[in-house]
Amino acid sequence: MSRSYRIALLSGDGIGPEILEPCVEVMAAVLCDGPKLDHRWLPAGAGHYRDTGEALPESTMVEARAADAILLAAMGLPEVRYPDGREIAPQLDLREELQLYAGFRPVRSIPGVGGPLSDPRGDRLDFVLIRESTEGLFAGRGRTRIAADGSSAEDTMVITRSASERLFRAAFTEARRRKDRGGQGVVTCVDKANVLGGFAYFRSIFDEVAADHPDIEARWSYVDATALNLVRNPWDHDVLVTENMFGDILSDLGAALIGGMGMAPSADIGDDAAVFQPCHGTAPDIAGTGKANPTAMFLSGAMLLRWLGDRHDDRALAEAADRLEAAVDRAFTSGLRSTERGGPDGVTEITAAVLAAIEH
């Protein structure tokens, strides 16, 4: 008898509802008669804050904690902000509340899409950036100290041993998984240890964890050199692991290498919970026009299925994830061109092509 899994769905703002609904449809298509997903649609986001004064209701958090996994589309609206000027970002609250310390940002080329690099190897990228998602410079969020005379502002970066150790263990585990599937088996610590003592501390913990994984090669790179090399020779990378802010920036660079934010999925994973969402924002300028690219949402759904399959030893879920990724590849190989890349294809066309590829 097929098992049922409870999935919390947060469509959020802007194009969020437009891309999450078809994602639910394509996930159902790849599951066929296999495991069932029990969907719970939950309110959260900037629009909800504007209407109710709550960005992430307690009832939503209760359901999210009880779910087997969380699938989130996009949240935030530029014109809706907290009194202190910060944008509404419940996705960050989820990371902190659920201790989703490892932010996985895969950078995988999709056949037929193409990236900005002239070298043909730039169309065959497959590496992953893992960012610490609970502290770093983001730990200062909402705690900025502004001088009484308005002359300065100060945010504090926090790096702890416990958070760093669990992050690095996740990175080495991912590198071993990739190595077992033919990958390089290399983890690179990205930091600024030559300037800031906090990053020297970060690197020292990396070295300690690396010593426990002698089968995986450990490397080190300063963040500025990494940014350069992600443009110059990104095919040399396997697993990059870094602090929260650096990861936030470098993951967008990675998305550009594979065709844009509309192609870039992500997962924020902890010991007991995980959130899956596209790397892009809410794109309110195109909301309701049908121009949104749902590909990153679909691939985030595939990541959810694979994570659930691994967590519950359910091979059917992992196979469904493979089918979904393969369907996306086939759909774009057949000539799809999203509107963000100057093409005519938006939500309807891309969804139809992926569904057709699944049926094929």
C-alpha positions as CSV (number, residue, x, y, z in Angstrom):
1,M,0.0,0.0,0.0
2,S,1.4,3.4,-1.0
3,R,2.2,5.8,1.8
4,S,0.8,9.3,2.1
5,Y,2.9,12.3,3.0
6,R,1.7,15.6,4.3
7,I,3.0,18.6,2.3
8,A,2.6,22.2,3.5
9,L,2.1,24.5,0.6
10,L,2.8,28.2,0.9
11,S,2.1,30.1,-2.4
12,G,2.9,33.5,-1.0
13,D,2.9,36.6,-3.2
14,G,3.3,37.8,-6.7
15,I,3.8,34.9,-9.1
16,G,3.8,32.5,-6.2
17,P,0.3,31.1,-6.7
18,E,0.8,30.9,-10.5
19,I,3.8,28.6,-10.3
20,L,2.9,26.5,-7.2
21,E,-0.4,25.2,-8.6
22,P,1.1,23.7,-11.8
23,C,4.0,22.4,-9.7
24,V,1.4,20.4,-7.6
25,E,0.0,19.1,-10.9
26,V,3.3,17.9,-12.4
27,M,4.3,16.3,-9.1
28,A,1.1,14.4,-9.1
29,A,1.8,13.3,-12.7
30,V,5.2,11.8,-11.9
31,L,3.8,10.0,-8.9
32,C,1.1,8.3,-10.9
33,D,-0.3,5.4,-8.8
34,G,2.6,5.6,-6.3
35,P,2.9,7.6,-3.0
36,K,0.2,10.2,-2.3
37,L,0.8,13.8,-1.3
38,D,-1.6,15.3,1.2
39,H,-1.5,19.0,0.5
40,R,-2.2,21.6,3.1
41,W,-2.5,25.2,1.6
42,L,-1.3,27.7,4.2
43,P,-1.4,31.5,4.4
44,A,1.8,33.5,4.8
45,G,3.6,36.4,3.0
46,A,3.6,40.1,2.4
47,G,0.0,40.2,1.2
48,H,-1.2,38.3,4.2
49,Y,0.7,40.8,6.4
50,R,-0.8,43.7,4.7
51,D,-4.3,42.3,5.2
52,T,-4.0,40.9,8.7
53,G,-0.9,42.2,10.3
54,E,0.7,38.7,10.4
55,A,3.3,37.5,7.9
56,L,3.6,34.0,9.3
57,P,0.6,33.1,11.4
58,E,1.1,30.7,14.3
59,S,-1.5,28.3,12.7
60,T,0.7,28.1,9.6
61,M,3.8,27.4,11.7
62,V,1.9,24.6,13.6
63,E,0.9,23.0,10.2
64,A,4.4,23.5,8.8
65,R,6.0,21.7,11.8
66,A,3.6,18.8,11.5
67,A,4.2,18.4,7.7
68,D,6.6,15.9,6.2
69,A,8.0,18.7,4.0
70,I,7.2,22.3,3.0
71,L,6.9,23.6,-0.6
72,L,7.1,27.3,-0.8
73,A,6.7,29.4,-4.0
74,A,7.8,33.0,-3.3
75,M,7.2,35.7,-0.6
76,G,7.6,39.4,-0.4
77,L,6.3,42.6,-2.1
78,P,8.5,45.7,-2.5
79,E,5.8,48.1,-1.2
80,V,4.9,46.0,1.9
81,R,7.4,46.4,4.7
82,Y,7.8,46.2,8.4
83,P,7.8,49.5,10.3
84,D,11.6,49.4,10.4
85,G,11.8,49.3,6.6
86,R,12.6,45.6,6.2
87,E,10.8,43.6,3.5
88,I,8.4,40.8,4.6
89,A,10.4,37.5,4.4
90,P,8.6,34.7,6.2
91,Q,10.9,32.2,4.4
92,L,13.7,33.5,6.6
93,D,11.6,33.0,9.7
94,L,10.9,29.4,8.7
95,R,14.7,28.8,8.4
96,E,15.3,30.1,11.8
97,E,12.3,28.6,13.5
98,L,12.8,25.1,12.0
99,Q,16.7,25.3,12.2
100,L,17.1,24.7,8.5
101,Y,20.8,25.2,8.6
102,A,21.9,23.8,5.2
103,G,20.7,25.8,2.2
104,F,21.3,23.7,-1.0
105,R,21.5,25.6,-4.2
106,P,22.1,23.2,-7.1
107,V,23.7,24.6,-10.3
108,R,22.8,22.2,-13.1
109,S,22.6,23.0,-16.8
110,I,19.3,22.2,-18.5
111,P,19.8,20.9,-22.0
112,G,18.6,23.4,-24.6
113,V,18.6,26.4,-22.3
114,G,22.3,27.5,-22.5
115,G,24.1,29.9,-20.2
116,P,26.1,33.1,-20.8
117,L,29.5,31.3,-21.1
118,S,31.1,30.9,-24.5
119,D,33.0,27.7,-23.5
120,P,30.8,24.7,-24.3
121,R,31.6,23.3,-20.9
122,G,29.4,26.1,-19.6
123,D,26.3,24.2,-20.8
124,R,27.2,21.1,-18.8
125,L,27.5,22.4,-15.3
126,D,26.6,20.3,-12.3
127,F,27.7,21.5,-8.9
128,V,26.0,22.6,-5.7
129,L,26.5,25.5,-3.3
130,I,25.5,24.9,0.3
131,R,25.0,28.0,2.5
132,E,24.7,28.1,6.3
133,S,21.1,29.5,6.7
134,T,20.6,30.3,10.4
135,E,23.4,32.7,11.4
136,G,26.4,34.4,9.7
137,L,25.8,38.0,8.8
138,F,22.0,37.3,8.6
139,A,22.0,36.8,12.4
140,G,21.9,40.6,12.6
141,R,18.5,40.7,10.9
142,G,16.1,42.8,12.9
143,R,18.9,43.6,15.4
144,T,20.8,46.5,13.7
145,R,22.2,49.0,16.2
146,I,21.9,52.5,14.9
147,A,23.7,55.3,16.7
148,A,21.5,57.8,18.4
149,D,22.8,60.6,16.3
150,G,22.3,58.6,13.1
151,S,26.0,58.6,12.4
152,S,26.5,54.8,12.0
153,A,24.8,51.4,11.9
154,E,26.2,48.1,13.1
155,D,25.2,44.5,12.2
156,T,26.9,41.6,13.9
157,M,28.0,38.4,12.2
158,V,27.6,35.3,14.3
159,I,29.5,32.0,13.5
160,T,29.2,29.2,16.1
161,R,30.9,25.8,16.3
162,S,27.6,23.8,16.5
163,A,26.1,25.4,13.4
164,S,29.4,25.2,11.4
165,E,30.0,21.6,12.3
166,R,26.5,20.5,11.2
167,L,26.8,22.5,8.0
168,F,30.2,21.0,7.1
169,R,28.9,17.5,7.9
170,A,26.0,18.1,5.5
171,A,28.5,19.2,2.8
172,F,30.7,16.2,3.1
173,T,27.7,13.9,3.1
174,E,26.5,15.5,-0.1
175,A,29.9,15.2,-1.7
176,R,30.0,11.5,-0.9
177,R,26.5,11.1,-2.4
178,R,27.6,12.8,-5.6
179,K,30.9,10.8,-5.7
180,D,28.9,7.6,-5.5
181,R,27.0,8.8,-8.6
182,G,30.2,9.7,-10.5
183,G,31.0,13.1,-9.1
184,Q,34.3,14.5,-8.1
185,G,34.0,14.1,-4.3
186,V,35.4,17.5,-3.5
187,V,34.2,20.1,-0.9
188,T,35.5,23.7,-1.0
189,C,35.2,26.0,2.0
190,V,34.5,29.5,0.8
191,D,35.4,32.2,3.2
192,K,37.4,35.4,3.9
193,A,39.8,33.9,6.4
194,N,42.6,36.2,5.3
195,V,40.8,39.3,6.6
196,L,38.2,38.4,9.3
197,G,38.9,36.3,12.3
198,G,35.4,34.9,12.3
199,F,36.1,33.3,8.9
200,A,39.4,32.0,10.1
201,Y,37.5,30.3,12.9
202,F,34.9,29.0,10.3
203,R,37.8,27.5,8.3
204,S,39.4,25.9,11.3
205,I,36.2,24.0,12.0
206,F,35.9,23.0,8.4
207,D,39.4,21.5,8.7
208,E,38.4,19.5,11.8
209,V,35.3,18.1,10.0
210,A,37.3,17.4,6.9
211,A,39.7,15.2,8.9
212,D,36.7,12.9,9.6
213,H,36.1,12.4,5.9
214,P,39.4,11.3,4.4
215,D,37.6,9.9,1.3
216,I,36.5,13.4,0.2
217,E,39.0,16.0,-0.9
218,A,38.9,19.3,1.0
219,R,39.8,22.6,-0.6
220,W,39.7,26.3,0.4
221,S,38.9,29.4,-1.5
222,Y,38.4,33.1,-0.6
223,V,35.0,34.4,-1.6
224,D,36.3,37.0,-4.1
225,A,38.4,34.3,-5.9
226,T,35.4,32.0,-5.9
227,A,33.3,34.6,-7.6
228,L,36.0,35.0,-10.3
229,N,36.3,31.3,-10.8
230,L,32.6,30.7,-11.0
231,V,32.7,32.8,-14.2
232,R,36.1,31.6,-15.4
233,N,35.9,27.9,-14.8
234,P,32.7,26.8,-13.0
235,W,32.9,23.3,-14.3
236,D,35.8,22.6,-11.9
237,H,33.5,22.8,-8.8
238,D,31.7,20.1,-7.0
239,V,30.4,21.1,-3.5
240,L,30.9,24.7,-2.3
241,V,30.1,25.4,1.4
242,T,30.0,28.9,2.8
243,E,28.5,31.4,5.3
244,N,24.9,32.8,4.9
245,M,25.6,36.1,3.2
246,F,28.3,34.8,0.8
247,G,26.0,31.9,-0.1
248,D,23.1,34.3,-0.8
249,I,25.2,36.2,-3.3
250,L,27.1,33.4,-5.0
251,S,24.0,31.3,-5.5
252,D,22.5,34.1,-7.7
253,L,25.7,34.1,-9.7
254,G,25.3,30.3,-10.1
255,A,21.7,30.8,-11.2
256,A,22.9,33.2,-14.0
257,L,25.3,30.5,-15.2
258,I,22.4,28.1,-16.0
259,G,20.0,30.6,-17.7
260,G,18.6,32.7,-14.9
261,M,16.6,32.6,-11.6
262,G,13.7,30.9,-13.3
263,M,15.9,27.8,-13.7
264,A,17.3,27.7,-10.1
265,P,15.7,25.5,-7.4
266,S,16.7,25.3,-3.8
267,A,16.2,23.5,-0.5
268,D,16.7,24.6,3.1
269,I,17.3,21.5,5.2
270,G,17.6,20.8,8.9
271,D,17.6,17.7,11.0
272,D,13.8,17.4,11.3
273,A,12.3,19.6,8.5
274,A,13.0,21.0,5.1
275,V,11.6,23.8,2.9
276,F,11.9,23.7,-0.9
277,Q,11.5,26.7,-3.1
278,P,12.8,28.4,-6.2
279,C,15.7,30.8,-5.8
280,H,13.8,33.7,-7.4
281,G,11.5,36.3,-5.8
282,T,7.9,37.2,-6.4
283,A,8.3,39.2,-9.6
284,P,5.3,41.4,-9.0
285,D,5.9,43.2,-12.2
286,I,4.8,40.1,-14.2
287,A,2.3,38.6,-11.7
288,G,-1.0,37.7,-13.4
289,T,0.4,38.0,-16.9
290,G,1.3,34.3,-17.4
291,K,4.9,35.2,-18.2
292,A,6.4,33.5,-15.2
293,N,8.8,30.6,-15.6
294,P,7.7,27.7,-13.3
295,T,10.8,25.6,-14.0
296,A,12.7,26.4,-10.8
297,M,9.4,25.6,-8.9
298,F,9.2,22.2,-10.7
299,L,12.8,21.4,-9.9
300,S,12.3,22.4,-6.3
301,G,9.4,19.9,-6.2
302,A,11.8,17.3,-7.6
303,M,14.2,18.1,-4.7
304,L,11.4,17.7,-2.2
305,L,10.5,14.2,-3.6
306,R,14.1,13.1,-3.6
307,W,14.6,14.3,0.0
308,L,11.4,12.6,1.2
309,G,12.4,9.4,-0.6
310,D,15.8,9.4,1.1
311,R,14.4,10.3,4.5
312,H,11.7,7.6,4.4
313,D,13.5,5.0,2.3
314,D,10.8,5.3,-0.3
315,R,12.3,4.5,-3.6
316,A,9.2,5.4,-5.5
317,L,9.6,9.1,-4.5
318,A,13.2,9.1,-5.6
319,E,12.2,7.6,-9.0
320,A,9.5,10.2,-9.3
321,A,12.1,13.0,-8.7
322,D,14.3,11.5,-11.5
323,R,11.2,11.4,-13.9
324,L,10.4,15.1,-13.1
325,E,13.9,16.3,-13.7
326,A,14.1,14.2,-16.9
327,A,10.8,15.6,-18.1
328,V,12.1,19.2,-17.6
329,D,15.2,18.4,-19.6
330,R,13.2,16.8,-22.4
331,A,10.8,19.8,-22.5
332,F,13.5,22.3,-23.0
333,T,15.4,20.1,-25.4
334,S,12.3,20.2,-27.6
335,G,12.6,24.0,-28.1
336,L,11.0,25.8,-25.1
337,R,12.2,29.3,-24.6
338,S,11.0,31.1,-21.5
339,T,10.0,34.8,-21.5
340,E,12.9,35.7,-19.2
341,R,15.2,34.6,-22.0
342,G,13.4,36.5,-24.7
343,G,11.1,33.6,-25.7
344,P,7.3,33.3,-25.9
345,D,6.8,30.6,-23.3
346,G,5.4,31.2,-19.8
347,V,3.5,29.2,-17.2
348,T,1.0,27.6,-19.5
349,E,3.4,26.6,-22.2
350,I,6.1,25.3,-20.0
351,T,3.7,23.3,-17.8
352,A,2.1,21.7,-20.8
353,A,5.5,20.8,-22.3
354,V,6.6,19.2,-19.0
355,L,3.4,17.3,-18.6
356,A,3.6,16.0,-22.1
357,A,7.2,14.9,-21.5
358,I,6.1,13.1,-18.3
359,E,3.3,11.3,-20.3
360,H,5.8,10.4,-23.0
